Amino acid sequence: MLPSQSGLNELIIAVCRAHRARTTTLLAERGLHPGQEQLLFVLWNEGPQTQSTLADRLGVQAPTINKMVSRMESSGLLERRTDPTDGRSLRIAPTEQAHGLRADIEGLWRDLAEVSGAGLDEAQLGALRELLGTVARNLNAVASATCS
């Protein structure tokens, strides 16, 4: 192992764990589970989607998205609507209750980014975004190659 790689995996794991723990706490205060806010962001920004489209957009399997949608539907955040162009297809849409959470969830996400980047100047934040993007692309390329 090269000295520059020493501890890289451990740091990535530590950042992921800390970020997820903080996210879990903040979302739980609003009655949400991690990942549900990402589903809401997709629906708020792109409009109603089929479950398969949501699964693709979020990078999760069909059973995962089904459970998530069912749970959020039971809590009054999502509803299934017949597709206006294809009566056999259902689209998942946020309810008024979910729309009422939007500003709060967006603020929570901004606050989490501020906490995560505290002590870094704009140049460092830009470099961090670029570096993390490279790490994500590297890992996604390997995952794509092994799935093909």
MARMIBA-18693 format. One line per 4 residues: number of its first residue (from 1); their letters; for each residue x, y, z of N, C-alpha, C. Coordinates in Angstrom, 3 decimals. Layout:
N
NUM = a = X Y Z X Y Z X Y Z  ... $
//
This chain:
148
1 = mlps = 0.847 -1.178 0.000 0.000 0.000 0.000 0.887 1.235 0.000  0.522 2.214 -0.808 1.261 3.470 -0.848 0.972 4.281 0.409  1.960 5.007 0.918 1.720 5.826 2.125 0.560 6.805 1.950  0.360 7.317 0.725 -0.730 8.281 0.504 -2.105 7.639 0.635 $
5 = qsgl = -2.172 6.316 0.531 -3.453 5.621 0.643 -3.738 5.162 2.061  -2.745 5.235 2.906 -2.897 4.776 4.284 -4.026 5.532 4.979  -4.984 4.793 5.470 -6.088 5.388 6.221 -7.218 5.945 5.373  -7.102 5.910 4.048 -8.145 6.483 3.189 -9.490 5.803 3.425 $
9 = neli = -9.503 4.481 3.404 -10.761 3.761 3.618 -11.358 4.085 4.982  -10.522 4.135 5.988 -11.002 4.424 7.345 -11.609 5.827 7.432  -10.965 6.796 6.758 -11.507 8.161 6.763 -12.845 8.239 6.031  -12.929 7.560 4.903 -14.195 7.556 4.150 -15.301 6.942 5.001 $
13 = iavc = -14.993 5.835 5.661 -15.980 5.181 6.528 -16.374 6.096 7.680  -15.403 6.756 8.290 -15.697 7.650 9.420 -16.589 8.811 8.992  -16.312 9.384 7.827 -17.137 10.490 7.320 -18.548 9.992 7.025  -18.660 8.851 6.375 -19.987 8.298 6.056 -20.794 8.019 7.315 $
17 = rahr = -20.158 7.417 8.296 -20.861 7.109 9.549 -21.319 8.371 10.267  -20.429 9.343 10.382 -20.775 10.581 11.087 -21.886 11.329 10.355  -21.791 11.394 9.035 -22.814 12.088 8.241 -24.158 11.382 8.375  -24.141 10.068 8.272 -25.392 9.308 8.379 -25.998 9.435 9.781 $
21 = artt = -25.155 9.393 10.813 -25.670 9.519 12.184 -26.350 10.873 12.381  -25.701 11.931 11.895 -26.296 13.274 12.050 -27.566 13.390 11.220  -27.529 12.863 10.008 -28.711 12.891 9.142 -29.860 12.130 9.782  -29.566 10.955 10.322 -30.588 10.128 10.963 -31.263 10.886 12.098 $
25 = tlla = -30.466 11.544 12.929 -31.021 12.311 14.055 -31.913 13.442 13.574  -31.427 14.217 12.617 -32.193 15.367 12.121 -33.484 14.927 11.430  -33.418 13.865 10.654 -34.619 13.385 9.962 -35.620 12.770 10.931  -35.117 12.046 11.934 -36.009 11.423 12.925 -36.836 12.481 13.647 $
29 = ergl = -36.247 13.641 13.881 -36.987 14.739 14.526 -38.165 15.198 13.676  -38.149 14.841 12.398 -39.207 15.227 11.475 -40.030 14.021 11.015  -39.803 12.878 11.658 -40.559 11.677 11.338 -40.116 10.975 10.066  -38.892 11.250 9.618 -38.378 10.627 8.396 -37.198 9.716 8.695 $
33 = hpgq = -36.925 8.829 7.750 -35.781 7.931 7.816 -34.788 8.353 6.731  -33.490 8.053 6.919 -32.505 8.406 5.884 -32.891 7.827 4.528  -32.733 8.620 3.510 -33.093 8.238 2.149 -34.448 8.767 1.733  -35.346 8.918 2.706 -36.680 9.419 2.370 -36.620 10.872 1.903 $
37 = eqll = -35.696 11.640 2.462 -35.567 13.036 2.030 -35.079 13.096 0.586  -34.234 12.141 0.186 -33.751 12.109 -1.193 -34.886 11.783 -2.156  -35.758 10.883 -1.763 -36.926 10.565 -2.577 -37.806 11.810 -2.720  -37.998 12.529 -1.623 -38.797 13.759 -1.679 -38.142 14.804 -2.574 $
41 = fvlw = -36.819 14.952 -2.490 -36.127 15.916 -3.357 -36.387 15.607 -4.829  -36.319 14.328 -5.210 -36.567 13.946 -6.597 -37.991 14.328 -6.991  -38.953 14.001 -6.154 -40.353 14.302 -6.472 -40.619 15.801 -6.485  -40.067 16.538 -5.526 -40.266 17.990 -5.495 -39.663 18.652 -6.732 $
45 = negp = -38.516 18.179 -7.156 -37.801 18.830 -8.257 -38.206 18.328 -9.637  -38.673 17.087 -9.729 -38.955 16.501 -11.035 -40.406 16.108 -11.241  -41.214 16.167 -10.187 -42.611 15.794 -10.312 -42.830 14.314 -10.103  -44.092 13.875 -10.181 -44.435 12.470 -9.946 -43.635 11.522 -10.838 $
49 = qtqs = -43.264 10.371 -10.262 -42.430 9.381 -10.943 -42.994 7.988 -10.704  -42.664 7.079 -11.577 -42.989 5.674 -11.324 -41.998 5.147 -10.280  -42.366 4.050 -9.635 -41.468 3.459 -8.651 -40.162 3.015 -9.299  -40.221 2.471 -10.500 -38.990 2.014 -11.150 -38.082 3.193 -11.483 $
53 = tlad = -38.650 4.313 -11.884 -37.843 5.500 -12.149 -37.210 6.003 -10.857  -37.975 6.013 -9.776 -37.432 6.435 -8.486 -36.293 5.520 -8.041  -36.472 4.221 -8.217 -35.416 3.275 -7.841 -34.144 3.572 -8.626  -34.278 3.801 -9.929 -33.113 4.127 -10.755 -32.464 5.436 -10.318 $
57 = rlgv = -33.276 6.452 -10.097 -32.762 7.782 -9.711 -32.031 7.739 -8.375  -32.519 6.905 -7.443 -31.923 6.823 -6.111 -30.869 5.730 -6.005  -30.736 4.928 -7.040 -29.737 3.866 -7.025 -30.037 2.760 -6.031  -31.318 2.413 -5.914 -31.726 1.345 -5.002 -32.512 0.290 -5.765 $
61 = qapt = -32.688 -0.849 -5.139 -33.434 -1.952 -5.744 -34.942 -1.720 -5.597  -35.710 -2.385 -6.457 -37.176 -2.256 -6.446 -37.794 -2.558 -5.080  -37.391 -3.632 -4.382 -37.998 -3.885 -3.072 -37.737 -2.763 -2.066  -36.573 -2.136 -2.162 -36.240 -1.027 -1.260 -37.160 0.152 -1.508 $
65 = inkm = -37.345 0.510 -2.769 -38.195 1.659 -3.083 -39.647 1.347 -2.762  -40.063 0.108 -2.950 -41.433 -0.279 -2.620 -41.695 -0.100 -1.126  -40.769 -0.580 -0.302 -40.919 -0.438 1.150 -40.916 1.038 1.555  -40.025 1.814 0.960 -39.934 3.234 1.284 -41.224 3.960 0.906 $
69 = vsrm = -41.718 3.702 -0.289 -42.949 4.353 -0.753 -44.127 3.936 0.121  -44.225 2.653 0.438 -45.325 2.178 1.285 -45.293 2.837 2.653  -44.114 2.918 3.240 -43.965 3.543 4.564 -44.345 5.029 4.511  -43.894 5.711 3.469 -44.184 7.141 3.359 -45.644 7.393 2.983 $
73 = essg = -46.235 6.483 2.245 -47.657 6.584 1.931 -48.480 6.416 3.208  -48.109 5.459 4.046 -48.809 5.228 5.319 -48.712 6.427 6.251  -47.603 7.138 6.168 -47.440 8.310 7.041 -48.005 9.586 6.418  -48.638 9.455 5.248 -49.316 10.602 4.638 -48.431 11.505 3.803 $
77 = ller = -47.220 11.060 3.451 -46.301 11.912 2.694 -46.360 11.691 1.190  -46.776 10.505 0.784 -46.832 10.177 -0.640 -48.192 9.600 -0.991  -48.536 9.709 -2.273 -49.737 9.062 -2.776 -49.441 8.484 -4.154  -50.147 7.426 -4.473 -50.017 6.792 -5.785 -51.148 7.333 -6.659 $
81 = rtdp = -50.763 7.819 -7.828 -51.742 8.376 -8.762 -51.661 7.635 -10.087  -52.801 7.473 -10.718 -52.826 6.879 -12.050 -52.154 7.840 -13.018  -51.285 7.292 -13.861 -50.596 8.091 -14.863 -51.629 8.605 -15.866  -51.660 9.928 -16.115 -52.669 10.468 -17.026 -52.504 9.999 -18.477 $
85 = tdgr = -51.296 9.576 -18.857 -51.076 9.126 -20.231 -51.119 7.613 -20.381  -51.059 6.886 -19.250 -51.090 5.421 -19.280 -51.847 4.942 -18.044  -53.115 4.676 -18.192 -53.976 4.299 -17.074 -53.550 3.043 -16.342  -52.642 2.250 -16.919 -52.157 1.035 -16.262 -50.987 1.316 -15.331 $
89 = slri = -50.433 2.494 -15.433 -49.222 2.833 -14.674 -49.550 3.782 -13.516  -48.812 3.617 -12.418 -48.979 4.501 -11.263 -47.753 5.387 -11.107  -47.998 6.596 -10.688 -46.920 7.531 -10.391 -46.988 7.885 -8.908  -45.825 8.046 -8.319 -45.725 8.420 -6.919 -45.605 9.937 -6.858 $
93 = apte = -46.408 10.552 -5.994 -46.410 12.007 -5.875 -46.397 12.406 -4.399  -45.768 13.542 -4.093 -45.798 14.035 -2.716 -47.175 14.618 -2.396  -47.610 14.457 -1.158 -48.877 15.032 -0.711 -48.648 16.476 -0.259  -49.717 17.149 0.073 -49.597 18.507 0.625 -48.778 18.487 1.910 $
97 = qahg = -48.955 17.439 2.704 -48.175 17.299 3.942 -46.675 17.276 3.622  -46.295 16.545 2.585 -44.882 16.479 2.179 -44.408 17.835 1.669  -45.254 18.505 0.889 -44.868 19.836 0.393 -44.641 20.801 1.559  -45.403 20.606 2.630 -45.234 21.444 3.811 -43.903 21.247 4.515 $
101 = lrad = -43.246 20.130 4.282 -41.939 19.839 4.883 -40.771 20.361 4.057  -41.033 20.766 2.841 -39.941 21.079 1.908 -38.956 22.117 2.446  -39.440 23.251 2.874 -38.523 24.298 3.352 -37.699 23.816 4.541  -38.320 23.071 5.432 -37.624 22.547 6.602 -36.532 21.548 6.200 $
105 = iegl = -36.856 20.639 5.300 -35.895 19.621 4.866 -34.758 20.273 4.078  -35.083 21.223 3.220 -34.028 21.929 2.486 -33.115 22.689 3.446  -33.694 23.297 4.473 -32.891 23.994 5.486 -32.018 23.032 6.265  -32.574 21.907 6.631 -31.818 20.862 7.340 -30.626 20.439 6.493 $
109 = wrdl = -30.843 20.236 5.202 -29.780 19.782 4.298 -28.690 20.853 4.178  -29.106 22.137 4.109 -28.124 23.240 4.067 -27.321 23.294 5.360  -28.016 23.168 6.501 -27.339 23.195 7.802 -26.343 22.046 7.930  -26.711 20.881 7.453 -25.817 19.729 7.506 -24.571 19.974 6.658 $
113 = aevs = -24.745 20.594 5.505 -23.596 20.932 4.658 -22.699 21.948 5.346  -23.300 22.916 6.026 -22.506 23.928 6.742 -21.707 23.294 7.871  -22.331 22.418 8.629 -21.625 21.730 9.712 -20.505 20.868 9.137  -20.796 20.164 8.058 -19.806 19.283 7.442 -18.598 20.061 6.926 $
117 = gagl = -18.828 21.248 6.422 -17.741 22.039 5.849 -17.200 23.115 6.762  -17.611 23.110 8.028 -17.143 24.133 8.968 -15.619 24.138 9.043  -15.039 25.330 9.046 -13.588 25.459 9.141 -12.881 25.397 7.800  -13.624 25.150 6.732 -13.027 25.117 5.393 -13.407 26.391 4.651 $
121 = deaq = -12.437 26.977 3.930 -12.771 28.153 3.128 -13.338 27.702 1.780  -13.761 28.656 0.955 -14.408 28.320 -0.320 -13.507 27.494 -1.232  -12.219 27.818 -1.257 -11.285 27.058 -2.099 -11.187 25.615 -1.607  -11.114 25.444 -0.305 -11.032 24.087 0.248 -12.314 23.307 -0.007 $
125 = lgal = -13.463 23.985 0.137 -14.741 23.316 -0.153 -14.827 22.900 -1.612  -14.376 23.769 -2.507 -14.370 23.436 -3.935 -13.472 22.236 -4.210  -12.291 22.232 -3.593 -11.363 21.109 -3.775 -11.959 19.829 -3.198  -12.605 19.932 -2.036 -13.223 18.759 -1.419 -14.317 18.184 -2.315 $
129 = rell = -15.157 19.065 -2.861 -16.212 18.602 -3.780 -15.601 17.875 -4.981  -14.553 18.457 -5.530 -13.896 17.853 -6.693 -13.293 16.499 -6.330  -12.611 16.430 -5.202 -11.987 15.173 -4.775 -13.024 14.097 -4.477  -14.077 14.468 -3.770 -15.124 13.488 -3.474 -15.821 13.023 -4.754 $
133 = gtva = -15.991 13.936 -5.701 -16.561 13.564 -6.998 -15.689 12.539 -7.710  -14.389 12.741 -7.639 -13.459 11.783 -8.247 -13.563 10.425 -7.564  -13.593 10.414 -6.230 -13.718 9.152 -5.492 -15.018 8.450 -5.887  -16.121 9.196 -5.940 -17.416 8.603 -6.308 -17.367 8.035 -7.726 $
137 = rnln = -16.797 8.784 -8.667 -16.694 8.284 -10.044 -15.830 7.026 -10.114  -14.725 7.022 -9.375 -13.856 5.833 -9.356 -14.615 4.612 -8.867  -15.317 4.774 -7.758 -16.050 3.640 -7.188 -17.213 3.219 -8.080  -17.909 4.195 -8.671 -19.027 3.870 -9.563 -18.549 3.163 -10.825 $
141 = avas = -17.380 3.544 -11.335 -16.829 2.895 -12.532 -16.525 1.434 -12.247  -15.968 1.149 -11.083 -15.670 -0.234 -10.718 -16.967 -1.007 -10.539  -17.950 -0.395 -9.879 -19.234 -1.066 -9.660 -19.918 -1.357 -11.000  -19.871 -0.398 -11.922 -20.489 -0.594 -13.237 -19.789 -1.700 -14.018 $
145 = atcs = -18.473 -1.754 -13.925 -17.709 -2.765 -14.649 -17.999 -4.165 -14.124  -18.209 -4.293 -12.812 -18.460 -5.614 -12.258 -19.899 -6.054 -12.456  -20.793 -5.102 -12.711 -22.211 -5.444 -12.938 -22.484 -5.778 -14.390  -21.605 -5.382 -15.305 -21.852 -5.612 -16.737 -21.505 -7.003 -17.165 $
//
